[in-house]
């Protein structure tokens, strides 16, 4: 065994035991507790609201886990354990690094940050529970963040879940996504009841779910939910593994509205057709289709369309991400001097108002202005009217734009454009953990989505 200090680390050891890692951590805790207390004060107790255990299969994922864990510590004092599992290395040894000192936070007060990195070689990684259990903090929840694809169906994962209150995964990053997603649904169904489950992909679908829910939230629109007849989802990429996000959205609707799956089939080109039945109403037709979007990655949802009718009134909800908008061609009434800066209705209206005001001034003063500008006698010719130039609005930064269009009966179409910037990984992880990773809505949606995926 060798132990040394490294830049940015408080302790580092090679070929060590977990007992030695715990001893180094406790020593560092005592050192910083005494350093924070003055001569007349007792050492301050350590704050800790949770333990986050991250399992990383390679160095890239290890770096992701370290960065996210450290960022979370600036908001919530916690113990983070990053395990780099190297099962294919025969030599059984553990190299460990420990950082345990306060870090600056946005509250301008130091926050305790404890980070342990374990690089496990050989068979030790297959017994994760025994490996990290001595390091855990009692009395606070323990979250297991498995980066990449968890070892579904293997004892390694089930052993690790014994010490965890919740499992955090990202189903959009699974290897063999179709099989892994179904295995995730089985895990949620057969794991112990107190185990929470959180998915980064579910967090990314929040804008879609919130926008759809807001459409039905007014009291006068509640009855429209029973009138849904068609649901269409566009997703990016080919292959059944890219349908996970779309299936989760349908699973969310089906579980919330008590739809029962009657039948489903998949065709060429990524097309999926399914029929759901709702008690007391006609069948609901659901369709997926694969589309090409250069600004989106494979598996992402591109559009959601909900159509129906009730009480003799039809309705339609359309949500599009990174909407494609045709370039306006030909001459328009407003084509110069007052650029709109885009093709939004509001931008066009503002430019048109400016042009109208400009015209009024010219009409009132055209003789004197024309004579001053040209030297010609007043009234021989008229100045050109100011006009608006409408240019292409779409730019490369529109991938985070959601365009919502609502049609109800004969009323005018309602349009709403919102920008939904992508959240960084640490923010999404913090949002998932803030709910304790126990989201019954996600669990129900996952079960309904898996039922649909299995039927294809």
Legacy VTK file of the C-alpha trace (Angstrom):
# vtk DataFile Version 3.0
C-alpha trace
ASCII
DATASET POLYDATA
POINTS 456 float
0.000 0.000 0.000
1.133 3.553 -0.746
-0.494 6.764 0.448
0.258 10.263 -0.825
-1.152 13.750 -1.199
-2.112 14.935 -4.673
-3.111 18.387 -5.950
-6.839 18.896 -5.432
-7.074 15.827 -3.174
-6.897 15.549 0.582
-5.817 11.904 0.562
-4.887 9.270 -2.002
-4.022 5.630 -1.526
-3.138 2.735 -3.811
-3.919 -0.905 -3.078
-5.783 0.004 0.106
-8.615 -1.483 2.125
-11.988 0.101 2.811
-11.023 0.336 6.477
-8.066 2.525 5.525
-10.285 4.720 3.356
-12.744 5.170 6.238
-9.919 5.972 8.637
-8.572 8.648 6.281
-12.079 10.119 5.833
-12.694 10.325 9.599
-9.303 11.940 10.142
-10.053 14.587 7.528
-13.455 15.211 9.062
-11.907 15.842 12.467
-9.240 18.099 10.975
-11.702 20.362 9.205
-14.162 20.336 12.120
-11.435 21.718 14.406
-10.217 24.201 11.807
-13.705 25.721 11.453
-14.162 26.177 15.211
-12.474 29.022 17.085
-10.716 28.701 20.446
-13.907 29.279 22.437
-16.156 26.970 20.421
-16.636 23.231 20.176
-16.001 21.474 16.831
-19.025 21.856 14.601
-21.019 18.713 13.767
-20.869 17.653 10.140
-23.899 18.376 7.973
-25.041 15.684 5.554
-28.442 15.322 3.896
-27.775 12.315 1.666
-25.280 9.809 0.316
-24.892 9.480 -3.439
-23.167 6.333 -4.713
-22.272 6.520 -8.417
-21.169 3.471 -10.400
-19.113 4.354 -13.490
-18.015 1.780 -16.100
-15.169 3.866 -17.559
-13.086 7.000 -17.054
-15.469 9.232 -19.024
-18.450 8.273 -16.888
-16.284 8.598 -13.777
-15.537 12.228 -14.688
-19.247 12.895 -15.285
-20.101 11.504 -11.863
-17.408 13.521 -10.099
-18.447 16.794 -11.742
-22.142 16.292 -11.008
-21.518 15.157 -7.416
-19.305 18.143 -6.689
-21.829 20.562 -8.194
-24.610 19.115 -6.035
-22.488 19.596 -2.913
-22.561 23.374 -3.449
-26.324 23.214 -2.774
-26.653 20.319 -0.341
-23.976 18.962 2.004
-23.570 15.322 1.114
-21.265 12.352 0.909
-20.534 11.252 -2.669
-18.915 7.915 -3.459
-17.857 7.293 -7.060
-17.031 3.655 -7.826
-15.078 2.962 -10.999
-15.795 -0.701 -11.598
-13.099 -2.558 -13.544
-14.251 -6.203 -13.386
-12.100 -7.393 -16.300
-8.840 -6.484 -14.550
-7.608 -9.592 -12.807
-5.540 -7.960 -10.086
-7.806 -7.531 -7.066
-7.038 -4.127 -5.586
-8.612 -0.811 -4.671
-7.121 2.606 -5.387
-8.902 5.394 -3.521
-8.988 9.190 -3.370
-10.718 11.318 -0.745
-11.681 14.976 -0.773
-13.292 16.241 2.418
-13.250 20.007 2.847
-15.706 22.904 2.532
-16.376 24.364 -0.920
-17.785 27.756 -1.884
-21.510 27.897 -2.471
-23.936 30.409 -3.956
-24.937 31.359 -0.411
-21.451 32.785 0.198
-20.882 30.312 3.007
-18.659 27.219 2.830
-20.552 23.949 2.406
-19.065 20.593 3.452
-18.139 18.484 0.436
-17.038 14.893 0.865
-16.071 12.934 -2.238
-14.608 9.426 -2.295
-13.419 7.876 -5.547
-12.856 4.105 -5.539
-11.204 2.455 -8.530
-12.019 -1.189 -8.002
-10.166 -3.881 -9.934
-11.136 -7.512 -10.086
-13.937 -9.303 -8.266
-14.342 -6.725 -5.500
-16.662 -4.673 -7.698
-19.226 -7.489 -7.836
-19.906 -6.981 -4.121
-20.773 -3.304 -4.153
-22.920 -3.389 -1.021
-20.151 -4.830 1.165
-17.667 -2.459 -0.450
-19.395 0.857 0.296
-21.579 -0.042 3.274
-18.883 0.864 5.876
-18.615 4.336 4.299
-22.327 5.188 4.334
-23.828 7.809 6.632
-26.611 6.478 8.822
-29.873 8.330 9.132
-29.855 9.862 5.628
-31.094 8.384 2.330
-28.686 6.582 0.032
-29.113 7.009 -3.717
-27.482 4.728 -6.261
-26.709 6.433 -9.577
-25.787 3.841 -12.182
-24.182 5.510 -15.169
-24.490 3.667 -18.472
-26.500 0.446 -18.422
-27.130 -1.295 -15.067
-26.371 -5.000 -14.847
-30.030 -6.021 -15.068
-30.720 -9.568 -13.961
-27.302 -9.983 -12.351
-26.466 -10.345 -8.698
-24.173 -7.326 -8.807
-27.081 -4.919 -9.269
-29.439 -6.675 -6.861
-26.680 -6.742 -4.259
-26.134 -2.992 -4.662
-29.861 -2.239 -4.359
-29.890 -3.741 -0.861
-28.165 -0.644 0.488
-30.019 1.895 -1.683
-33.216 3.812 -1.090
-33.474 4.656 -4.808
-31.891 3.851 -8.171
-31.129 6.675 -10.618
-30.596 5.837 -14.300
-30.740 7.425 -17.755
-32.745 5.190 -20.087
-31.678 7.281 -23.103
-28.090 6.070 -22.662
-28.787 2.343 -22.368
-26.901 -0.202 -24.436
-29.412 -2.423 -26.245
-32.071 0.141 -25.236
-35.134 -1.948 -26.052
-34.129 -4.955 -23.942
-32.683 -2.767 -21.191
-35.860 -0.691 -20.959
-38.017 -3.769 -20.523
-35.597 -5.053 -17.893
-35.918 -1.725 -16.089
-39.706 -2.103 -16.035
-39.353 -5.623 -14.626
-36.998 -4.307 -11.946
-39.504 -1.641 -10.940
-42.234 -4.271 -10.732
-40.329 -6.864 -8.690
-37.994 -4.788 -6.507
-38.801 -4.085 -2.871
-41.618 -1.578 -2.402
-39.466 1.067 -0.719
-37.058 1.312 -3.655
-37.434 4.551 -5.584
-36.679 4.880 -9.271
-35.646 8.028 -11.152
-34.859 8.474 -14.846
-33.072 11.381 -16.523
-35.147 10.762 -19.646
-38.334 11.307 -17.666
-36.944 14.639 -16.474
-36.238 15.703 -20.068
-39.874 14.987 -20.961
-41.117 17.467 -18.339
-41.805 20.324 -20.833
-43.927 17.990 -22.973
-45.916 16.689 -20.025
-46.369 20.121 -18.484
-47.532 21.710 -21.755
-50.029 18.913 -22.447
-51.322 19.016 -18.868
-51.744 22.804 -19.000
-53.979 22.443 -22.058
-56.481 20.406 -20.042
-56.015 22.240 -16.722
-58.750 24.957 -17.105
-62.045 23.755 -15.683
-63.876 24.342 -18.972
-61.455 22.000 -20.783
-61.564 19.055 -18.382
-64.276 17.367 -20.415
-62.006 17.338 -23.467
-59.875 14.576 -21.926
-62.680 12.065 -22.488
-62.916 13.190 -26.103
-59.347 12.387 -27.164
-59.495 10.286 -30.327
-56.007 10.466 -31.816
-52.483 10.906 -30.463
-49.432 11.187 -32.698
-45.774 11.411 -31.699
-42.780 12.124 -33.917
-39.406 10.857 -32.731
-35.896 11.000 -34.146
-34.059 7.917 -35.410
-34.928 4.420 -36.564
-35.206 1.246 -34.552
-37.400 0.267 -31.637
-34.807 1.416 -29.113
-35.437 5.024 -30.169
-39.130 4.800 -29.229
-38.556 4.827 -25.470
-39.273 8.528 -24.909
-42.360 8.364 -27.123
-43.574 5.256 -25.293
-43.083 6.989 -21.932
-45.271 9.892 -23.079
-48.005 7.513 -24.213
-47.582 5.526 -20.998
-48.070 8.744 -19.040
-51.308 9.560 -20.893
-52.606 5.994 -20.721
-51.942 5.579 -16.993
-53.390 9.012 -16.163
-56.565 8.588 -18.245
-57.042 4.865 -17.573
-56.569 3.737 -21.174
-56.325 0.006 -21.828
-54.126 -1.276 -24.653
-56.095 -3.368 -27.138
-53.510 -4.023 -29.836
-50.380 -2.547 -31.394
-48.223 -3.149 -34.439
-44.999 -1.768 -35.897
-44.374 -1.187 -39.570
-41.531 -0.066 -41.779
-39.815 3.278 -41.402
-40.318 3.404 -37.643
-44.113 3.646 -37.859
-46.087 2.349 -34.880
-49.870 2.067 -34.605
-51.761 1.193 -31.439
-55.378 1.179 -30.272
-56.342 2.002 -26.682
-59.776 1.738 -25.132
-61.220 4.121 -22.566
-64.298 3.125 -20.560
-67.375 4.859 -21.867
-65.709 6.310 -24.958
-64.592 5.367 -28.409
-61.163 3.809 -29.039
-58.083 6.055 -29.094
-55.717 5.719 -32.034
-52.026 6.205 -31.250
-49.318 6.518 -33.882
-45.532 6.988 -33.792
-43.414 7.949 -36.743
-39.679 8.435 -37.215
-38.520 11.817 -38.519
-35.154 13.360 -39.356
-34.058 16.367 -37.288
-30.455 17.508 -37.576
-30.581 19.499 -34.323
-31.897 16.603 -32.213
-30.299 13.347 -31.142
-31.745 9.922 -31.816
-34.575 8.973 -29.505
-35.697 12.527 -28.766
-39.336 13.511 -29.225
-39.911 16.009 -32.021
-43.683 16.575 -31.915
-46.825 15.624 -29.998
-50.299 15.942 -31.535
-53.574 15.326 -29.656
-56.896 15.513 -31.529
-60.451 14.780 -30.517
-63.998 15.985 -30.203
-66.665 16.176 -27.539
-70.063 17.814 -27.284
-70.035 18.548 -31.005
-66.820 20.550 -30.672
-63.474 19.416 -32.095
-60.132 20.308 -30.568
-56.460 19.944 -31.446
-53.239 20.387 -29.476
-49.928 20.442 -31.345
-46.535 20.731 -29.623
-43.457 20.884 -31.846
-39.833 21.076 -30.877
-37.397 22.811 -33.220
-40.328 23.611 -35.555
-39.595 23.827 -39.252
-40.845 27.085 -40.697
-40.968 27.816 -44.412
-39.009 30.758 -45.727
-41.242 33.535 -47.013
-40.666 34.293 -50.655
-41.887 36.949 -53.074
-42.756 40.570 -52.532
-44.657 41.561 -49.412
-46.345 44.766 -48.411
-43.613 45.531 -45.896
-40.268 44.670 -47.378
-37.703 47.390 -46.491
-36.425 49.860 -43.908
-38.045 48.219 -40.864
-36.630 44.683 -40.402
-38.673 42.482 -38.098
-35.777 40.495 -36.695
-37.841 37.371 -37.358
-41.155 36.039 -38.603
-43.020 35.970 -35.308
-46.452 37.603 -35.399
-45.457 40.019 -32.648
-42.273 41.058 -34.459
-44.186 41.625 -37.703
-46.831 43.676 -35.924
-44.246 45.926 -34.243
-42.431 46.482 -37.542
-45.685 47.265 -39.320
-46.628 49.817 -36.666
-43.255 51.509 -37.049
-43.696 51.609 -40.806
-47.200 53.063 -40.457
-45.936 55.792 -38.135
-43.119 56.497 -40.586
-45.625 56.837 -43.429
-47.795 59.271 -41.463
-44.819 61.521 -40.858
-43.858 61.379 -44.524
-47.384 62.167 -45.669
-47.537 65.187 -43.398
-44.137 66.519 -44.418
-43.529 64.947 -47.811
-43.325 68.176 -49.789
-40.735 69.810 -47.571
-38.798 66.579 -47.004
-38.692 65.808 -50.709
-37.562 69.324 -51.595
-34.870 69.264 -48.887
-33.593 65.841 -49.922
-33.596 66.288 -53.715
-33.733 69.985 -54.439
-36.621 69.359 -56.822
-39.744 71.551 -56.726
-42.346 70.273 -54.254
-44.978 67.927 -55.611
-43.142 66.721 -58.750
-42.541 63.237 -57.332
-43.325 61.356 -54.154
-40.864 59.704 -51.755
-40.962 55.933 -51.485
-43.085 54.529 -48.695
-41.184 52.774 -45.909
-41.716 49.052 -45.878
-40.724 46.037 -43.757
-38.266 43.340 -44.760
-39.258 39.944 -43.322
-36.251 37.658 -43.085
-35.834 34.022 -42.165
-36.358 33.576 -38.425
-34.988 30.066 -38.101
-31.416 29.886 -36.879
-29.203 27.144 -35.544
-30.202 27.912 -31.937
-33.875 26.905 -32.274
-33.436 23.313 -31.070
-34.716 24.322 -27.626
-37.872 26.023 -28.949
-41.322 24.522 -28.315
-44.160 25.781 -30.518
-47.648 25.071 -29.152
-50.777 25.528 -31.279
-54.313 25.101 -29.916
-57.535 24.848 -31.911
-60.882 24.517 -30.138
-64.029 24.618 -32.222
-64.218 27.573 -34.587
-62.097 29.830 -32.388
-58.932 31.374 -33.760
-55.772 29.282 -33.431
-53.793 30.055 -30.286
-50.019 30.010 -30.690
-47.391 30.021 -27.989
-43.626 29.914 -28.449
-41.407 29.074 -25.502
-37.713 28.428 -25.181
-36.837 25.380 -23.099
-33.051 25.326 -22.642
-31.494 21.963 -21.888
-30.639 21.530 -18.219
-27.142 20.491 -17.250
-26.699 17.053 -15.745
-26.128 18.268 -12.178
-29.366 20.299 -12.244
-31.396 17.363 -13.554
-29.855 15.037 -10.972
-30.650 17.492 -8.196
-34.259 17.763 -9.394
-34.624 13.987 -9.387
-33.136 13.628 -5.917
-35.147 16.539 -4.492
-38.270 14.361 -4.738
-36.481 11.474 -3.111
-36.450 9.675 -6.472
-39.877 8.329 -5.561
-42.223 9.325 -8.381
-45.311 7.129 -8.577
-46.377 8.841 -11.816
-43.151 7.744 -13.479
-43.519 4.205 -12.166
-47.044 3.903 -13.598
-45.954 5.462 -16.898
-42.976 3.097 -17.109
-45.238 0.066 -16.642
-47.695 1.252 -19.337
-44.846 2.126 -21.720
-43.281 -1.308 -21.267
-46.619 -2.983 -22.013
-46.809 -1.051 -25.284
-43.186 -1.816 -26.206
-43.652 -5.550 -25.561
-46.685 -5.694 -27.823
-44.742 -4.455 -30.860
LINES 1 457
456 0 1 2 3 4 5 6 7 8 9 10 11 12 13 14 15 16 17 18 19 20 21 22 23 24 25 26 27 28 29 30 31 32 33 34 35 36 37 38 39 40 41 42 43 44 45 46 47 48 49 50 51 52 53 54 55 56 57 58 59 60 61 62 63 64 65 66 67 68 69 70 71 72 73 74 75 76 77 78 79 80 81 82 83 84 85 86 87 88 89 90 91 92 93 94 95 96 97 98 99 100 101 102 103 104 105 106 107 108 109 110 111 112 113 114 115 116 117 118 119 120 121 122 123 124 125 126 127 128 129 130 131 132 133 134 135 136 137 138 139 140 141 142 143 144 145 146 147 148 149 150 151 152 153 154 155 156 157 158 159 160 161 162 163 164 165 166 167 168 169 170 171 172 173 174 175 176 177 178 179 180 181 182 183 184 185 186 187 188 189 190 191 192 193 194 195 196 197 198 199 200 201 202 203 204 205 206 207 208 209 210 211 212 213 214 215 216 217 218 219 220 221 222 223 224 225 226 227 228 229 230 231 232 233 234 235 236 237 238 239 240 241 242 243 244 245 246 247 248 249 250 251 252 253 254 255 256 257 258 259 260 261 262 263 264 265 266 267 268 269 270 271 272 273 274 275 276 277 278 279 280 281 282 283 284 285 286 287 288 289 290 291 292 293 294 295 296 297 298 299 300 301 302 303 304 305 306 307 308 309 310 311 312 313 314 315 316 317 318 319 320 321 322 323 324 325 326 327 328 329 330 331 332 333 334 335 336 337 338 339 340 341 342 343 344 345 346 347 348 349 350 351 352 353 354 355 356 357 358 359 360 361 362 363 364 365 366 367 368 369 370 371 372 373 374 375 376 377 378 379 380 381 382 383 384 385 386 387 388 389 390 391 392 393 394 395 396 397 398 399 400 401 402 403 404 405 406 407 408 409 410 411 412 413 414 415 416 417 418 419 420 421 422 423 424 425 426 427 428 429 430 431 432 433 434 435 436 437 438 439 440 441 442 443 444 445 446 447 448 449 450 451 452 453 454 455
